[in-house]
């Protein structure tokens, strides 16, 4: 199980990330580009996945993952937080950040890891 606070902690641990409320929900951004959202009730998260991975992510556990409303056509996935493990959620968040952050920032992050 993953909590909204854990999603927040993981996202904000990544370089050049900020939290900003948009549409009444917390969003996590790098360079003003959203890569993770939390629902207002903290029960689900939206994650910017690779379009080519979206189907396999959802197929791996359709009760945990689904196509995100509105932005699903771009690869976004909705995650039921009470059903996903912390490590799986961390991998999804870091991958979403990597797809969104500037290449220079990702390279610096990788060099320190």
C-alpha positions in Angstrom: 0.0 0.0 0.0 1.2 3.5 -0.8 -0.2 6.7 0.8 -0.6 10.2 -0.7 2.2 11.4 1.7 4.5 8.8 0.3 3.7 9.9 -3.3 4.4 13.5 -2.2 7.7 12.5 -0.5 9.0 10.5 -3.5 8.0 13.2 -6.0 9.5 16.1 -4.0 12.7 14.2 -3.5 13.5 14.5 -7.2 15.5 17.5 -8.3 13.8 20.7 -9.5 10.3 19.4 -8.5 7.6 21.5 -6.9 4.1 20.9 -5.7 1.4 23.2 -6.9 -2.4 22.9 -6.6 -4.2 22.8 -9.9 -7.8 22.0 -10.6 -8.2 21.6 -6.8 -5.7 18.8 -6.7 -2.0 18.6 -5.8 0.3 18.3 -8.9 4.0 17.7 -9.0 6.0 19.5 -11.7 9.5 19.9 -13.0 10.1 23.0 -15.0 6.4 23.7 -14.8 5.5 20.4 -16.5 3.3 18.0 -14.6 4.4 14.4 -14.1 2.3 13.3 -11.2 -1.1 14.3 -9.8 -2.9 13.3 -6.6 -6.7 13.2 -6.3 -8.2 15.6 -3.8 -9.1 12.7 -1.5 -5.6 11.2 -1.7 -6.9 7.8 -2.9 -5.5 7.9 -6.4 -2.6 9.3 -8.3 -2.2 10.1 -12.0 1.2 9.2 -13.4 2.7 10.2 -16.8 3.6 6.8 -18.2 5.1 6.0 -21.6 2.3 5.5 -24.1 3.9 2.3 -25.2 3.9 1.0 -21.6 0.4 2.1 -20.6 -1.3 -1.1 -21.9 1.1 -3.4 -20.1 1.0 -1.5 -16.9 -2.8 -1.7 -16.8 -2.8 -5.3 -17.9 -0.5 -6.2 -15.0 -3.3 -5.4 -12.5 -6.5 -3.8 -14.0 -7.9 -3.3 -10.5 -4.9 -1.1 -9.5 -4.2 0.7 -12.8 -6.5 2.3 -15.3 -6.4 4.8 -18.2 -6.4 8.3 -16.7 -9.4 10.4 -17.6 -8.7 13.2 -20.1 -5.0 12.6 -20.5 -5.0 8.8 -20.9 -4.6 9.2 -24.6 -1.1 10.5 -23.9 -0.1 7.5 -21.8 -1.2 8.7 -18.3 -2.3 6.0 -15.9 -4.5 6.3 -12.8 -3.2 4.3 -9.8 -5.3 3.1 -6.8 -2.8 3.9 -4.0 -4.2 1.4 -1.5 -3.5 -1.4 -4.0 0.1 -0.5 -5.2 3.3 -1.3 -3.4 5.7 1.5 -2.5 8.5 0.3 -4.7 6.3 0.0 -7.8 4.9 3.5 -7.2 8.4 4.9 -6.8 9.5 3.3 -10.1 6.4 4.9 -11.8 7.1 8.3 -10.3 10.8 8.4 -11.1 10.1 7.2 -14.7 7.5 9.9 -15.1 9.9 12.5 -13.7 12.7 11.3 -16.1 10.3 11.7 -19.1 9.5 15.3 -18.0 12.6 16.8 -16.5 15.3 18.4 -18.6 18.0 16.0 -19.8 20.7 17.9 -18.0 18.8 17.5 -14.7 18.3 13.8 -15.3 22.0 13.4 -16.1 23.0 15.2 -12.9 20.6 13.0 -10.9 22.0 9.8 -12.5 25.6 10.9 -11.8 24.8 11.2 -8.0 22.9 7.9 -7.8 
